[in-house]
């Protein structure tokens, strides 16, 4: 059976005024066991604090990931933008290495400067080479680079493109944002359990089972328009998809281990809702910590 973890994208909204170092203990007390450190506006954490945060996360069995800055465009035609994008990714890897985060999630870039989607994808792959070298140079072999499926049709980041990046760039693994896949398809995809299973099976077939050990995932409901993603919504807002139960059932049926990061506006509250839904689908056996306690 799969082993599933749940946590928020960033500091819990319930504890905004609590120091970062205390957050892992608070998450454990709530029943959560993952957290994505948000560096989306820039990597601003220093080495000392990152290491203390990582120590507390490990002590409380909180699996860490890190989201790199949004201001990354590895498909740009402008040398300065590429240089800055590489610098931001390198800083993200360094911070993740300090805190012991296992994956750095990032958005690869945009199509606008390229003559075709294929050209944009080739630029992303090429411009990741110095990032891979930096990762090696600091000994961060336990930090994966995680290109994320993106929600806007202007962005590099379809499922096929993410797989192609991971096929060609050492030390990368896919990050699946189910809401983004839903928005990018204008609501036609991720509307059934089979859709979820097909995504996971495609990753395994194209890359191998290592790519889903575990599968790092984002989830929320999402509003979309003609350009794709607009805004994330809470799970109770049923006017918007996708349905989390479909995602959980698909993950459980494939048997892969999964890390679910809530990008709902109410972060940890919906992470707990997601966990509750999966508990109803799978039972205690899908949750390593609970199973250990019951045993």
Secondary structure, DSSP 8 states (H G I E B T S, - for coil): ---EEEEEESS-GGGTTS-HHHHHHHHHHHT--EEEEE-TT-----HHHHHHHHHHHHHTT-EEEEE--S---TT-S-HHHHHHHHHHHHHHHHHHHHHT-SEEEE--EESTTSSSHHHHHHHHHHHTHHHHHHHHHTT-TT-EEEEB--SBTTEE--HHHHHHHHHHSTTB--EEEHHHHHHHTTT-SS-SHHHHHHHHHHHHHHH-GGGGTTEEEEE-EEEEETTEEEEEE-TT-TTSB--HHHHHHHHHHHT--EEEEE-STTHHHHHHHHHHHHHHHH-GGG-HHHHHHH-
